[in-house]
Amino acid sequence: MVQRLSLVAIFALLASRVAPAQTFFGPTPYLSTADSPFPVNTPAFVLEDFEDGLLNAPGVAGTGGIVTSTSFSGSIIDSVDADDGVIDGACAGGDSYFGGSATVTFHFDAGVLGGHPRKVGVVWTDGGPNALVTFEAFDSSGVSLGSIVAGNQGDNNYFGTTVDDRFYGVSHAGGIGRITISHNVGGLEVDHLQYELPCGANPATTYCTAKTNSLGCAPQVGASGCPSASSGLPFVISCSQVITNRPGLLFYGYAAAASPFQGGFLCVLPPTVRTPIQSSGGGPPPDTCAGLYAFDMNEWTQGGNDSNLVAGATVYAQYWMRDPASPSTTGLSNALSFTVNP
């Protein structure tokens, strides 16, 4: 049975549906994206190769290092072999990320990405001879997922050779908040930072216009998690800025609309499917706009409630609620579009 969730309950639910354990990859030789264990060249992944002289991949920030070409030039830069267009044992013409002897950290911003990536990797491209390399990953709460420690790394050549390039990666269905890589000798260079978008190539997006309610607020939909026909993690569609202690419900369909309706806009083309009635909650009177609705769409999908709600289906969803002081006595949020992942 799907129940109304408070804001606190949303986070409790996200935490309680525990993801499987992590899997580490590497160190393994790496000359091009073909050597990655991940499908890097698909729309579900982002590859940061630093070839434009910037760290500008969406939702990621680096600390402890710089893009190498901002301080160095020529053959001392050690990029992934294929980045100069040919695999020939050297790539001094590319770019990389340089951390000196310090630890390099890459942080992933769940607010930008819509969640934390579940697969992350990076390529160690240079260091001192016989370096001891440590790669560590942390979950979305900052708790260590473990590490890989590899000795005898490096070929004692600082001029663009690639025979010693090694891939390090991690997979964790609960999300990866950051990774670090360090070593104990020589200048540290890494390249080909790669990560899976939390919802693959199908992030949820908002559209349409909310109806301003009788308290002057515009109810706004939001989403946490990724829509899936099989994942044990929740995909929670929420609606904030609604009047407290009012019944409402999420309804959805399979085509978008923007038709005038009850003083606002109907953002979903009929026929539509209604989910169970919820209460916006909140304290005693007077009423405020602190009400909240929340609905786990993955639970609904996997519960067999709609035979059309399957992997690959694109869905359009909107909240409707009671607003007795409005001329129509009803309210409407803006809408959310998403595609159900496998």
N, C-alpha and C positions, 0 to 999 in steps of 0.2 A: 504494500500500500504506500502510495506517495503522499508525504505529509508536508505541511508548511514548515519552512526552515527559517529560523532567525539568522541574523548575520553571524553570530557566534557559532551557530550550528553549521553554517556553510563551511567554515574553516575546520570545525571538528570533523565534518564528514570528509573533507578533502584529506585530512590527516588519518582518519580511521580506516579508510579503504587502502590498506597498505600495499605498496608496489613490490614486485619481486626484487631479489637481491641484484647487486651490480655485477657486471662482467667487465674485466679489463682486457685490453688488446696491446700487444707489443712487448718489447721493442721489435719491430719487423722492418726490413729494408723498404725504402720508399723512394721511387724516382718520378712518379706521376700519380694522378688521382686514381689510376687503374690499380694501384697498390693499396688503396684504402679498403678496409673491411666494410665501409659504409657506402651506400649509393650516393656519393657526393655530387654526381652530375645530374641529379634529378631536382625538380622544383621544390622538393621537401627539405633540401639541404642548402646551407649557405657555406660558401668557400671564400675565406679571406686569404688571398695570396700576396697582398701588399704591393702588387705590381704597379698600382697607381701612386705609390709613395705615401699611402695613408692607411691607417686603421679605421675604416669607416663602414664595416659590416654592421647591419642593424642590430641593436640590442646588446652589443658587446663593448666592453672597455678593458683596456690593458693597464697594468701597473707594474713598475719595476723595469720598464724597457722603453725603447723608441723604435720607430721604423728605421731600419739600418741606413737607408740612403739619406736620411736627414742629417747624419753626421759623418758618414763614410762614403767612399765611392770606389769604383774599379773592382779589381779582382778579389779584394778582401771580403766583399759581400758574398755570402753563401746561400743561394736560393735553391729551391727544389729543382732538380735536373731539367724537367720538361718545360720550365717556365721561360726558357729562351727559345722554345720551339723545336728543340732537338734533344734527344737523350744520348749524351755522349760522354758522361762521366764528369761533367763540370757545368756550372751555371753561374758564372761570375757576372752575367749580364742581367740578372733578375734582382729581386728585392726580398727582404726578410724582416724579422723583428729581433732587435738586439737588446740583450739584457745584461751585458757585461758578466760579472761573476755573481750577480744578484739573482734572486728568485723572480721569475716572471709569472704574473697571475692574469688570467682572463676571467672577467666577471660577466655573467649573463643577466640581463635586466628582464624580469618576468613581466613588468608593466609594459615594456615596449613589444616584447615578443608574444604576449598573451599566455605566458607560462614559461617554465624553464625547459631547455632542451633535454631530450632523453639520451642523445648520443653526441659525444664530443670527442674530437681528436686534434692532435697537433704533431708536427714533424720537427724533431731535433735535428738541426743541420750542421752545427759546428760547436766545437769546444776543444779543450786541451787534450793531450794524449792520455789514454787510459782513464778518461773521466768517469766519475760515478754519477749517473743521472737519476734523479728522483722525480717521478710524475705522481701527483696526488689530485684526487677529485673530492668535491664536497657536495652534499645534497642541497636541496632548496632551503633548508634551515641552517646551513653552515656546518653540518656535522660531517666529519671525514668519512668517505666511502672506502678508504684504503689507498694504497699506493703501489706503484711499480718502482723497484730499484734495480738498475742495471749497471754493472761495472764494465771496465775495459772498452768504453765508447770513445770514438774519435780516432782519426788517422794521422795525427800530428802534422796536418796541413791546413793552413788558414786561408787558402786562396781558391775557394770556390769548388773544391772537389766534392763529389756527392756519394762516393762509395760508402761513407759512414752515416748517411742520413737514415734516421729511424723514426717510425711512426709509434706514437703512444696514444691510446684512446680508452674510453670508458662508455659503457651503456648502463643506464639506470632508469627504469620506467617511472620512478618517483620524481625525476627531474634533477638536473645538475646545475647548481648555483654558481660554481666557479671551479677552475682547474689551476694548478700551479706546476711549473717545471723548473728545476734547478740542477746545477752540477757543481763540482768541487774544484774545477781547474779550468783556466782559460776563459775566453769570451764566449758567452752563451748566445747562440742564434737559433731561432725557430721559424717555421714557415707553415703554410697551408693549414691554418686554423680552420676547422670545419665543425659544423654543428647542425643537428636536425631542428627544424622549426617545430615548436611544441605541438602544433596541430597539422603538421605536414604542410601540404600546399593549400590547405583549406581552412584558413582562420575564420572565425566568426566576425561579422561586420555589422554595424548598425546602419539603419537607413530610415527614411520617412520622418515625420514631424509629430512630436507629442502634443497632446491637447493640454493647455494650461488649466489646472484645476481651480476650484473655488477658493483656495488659499493662495493662489498665485504661483504654484509650483508646476513644473513640467515633468511628469514621471519619466524616468530614464531606465531603459533596459541595459543590462550588462551580462557578462558571461565569465565563468571561471572553469578551467579545464578544457578538454577537447571532446567534441561530439564523436561517439564511436558506437558501433554495433556490437563490440565485444569487450572493450576495456573494462576492467574492474574499478577504474577511477571514475568519479562523477563528472558530469558536465552540467554545471548549475547555471540556469538562466535566472537572473534576478531583476527586480524592478525597485528602484529607490525613488525618493521624493514623492511618495504617495501619502495620502491622508491616513492617519492612524486609525486602527480599529475599523477598517472597512473590508468587506468581502471583495474578492477579485479572482481572476483566473487567467492563465496563459492559454491562448489559442494559437493554432498554427495551420498552415496550408502549404501548397507546393508552387505558388506563384505570388509575385509581389503585386501590390496595388498602391494607389494613393488617392482613394475616392472619398469625397466629403461624407462624414458619417457622425451622427450624434454630436455635432458641433466641433468635431475634430476630423481626423483622417483614419479610414480603414486601410491599413497597410498590407493586408493579406487578402488575396483574391479568394472568394468562396469557390468551392466548399471548404470549410475549415473543420478542424478537430479541436474540441474543448478538453482541457485537462481539469482535474478536480478543483473545486472552489477552495481558496485559501483565505486567511485573515492577514491583514497587514500588520497586526500587532501594535504595540505601543502602550504608553501609560494611560492614566486616567485623563479625562477632559481637563483643559481645553484641547481640541484637536490640533495637531501639528503636521508637518510634512516629513516626519521621521519614520513613517511606515515603510515596510519592506515586504516584498514577496520574493520567494525563491523556490525553484523547482528543478529537481535532478532529471534532466532530459535523458541521460543515459539509462537510468533505471526504468524510465517509461519506455524507451526504445527497446531495451532488452527484455522487458516484461511482456512483449507480444501484444501491446495495446493497439497497434496500428500496422497492418500488413504492408503498407506502403513505406513505412519508416525503416528503410534498410540502407546498408552501405551504398554510397553513391548518390543517395537522394539529397537534393537541395531543399532546404526547409526555410520558411519565412514565419516568424513568430512575433506575437504582440500581446501585451497585457491589457485587459479590460477590468475596470473596477467601479464600484459604486461611489457616487459623489452627490449626495442628496441636495446640496446647496447649488449645484449646477443646473441650468435650465433643462438639460436632458437627464439629470440625476445620474449621469455616468461619466467616467473618465477613460482616457486612452493613452497609452505610452507611445513612444516611438517603437521601432521594430528591429529585429535581429535576423540576419540571414546566415545560414551555416550549411555546410555539406557534411553528411554523416561519413566518418572514416570507417574502414573495416574494423 
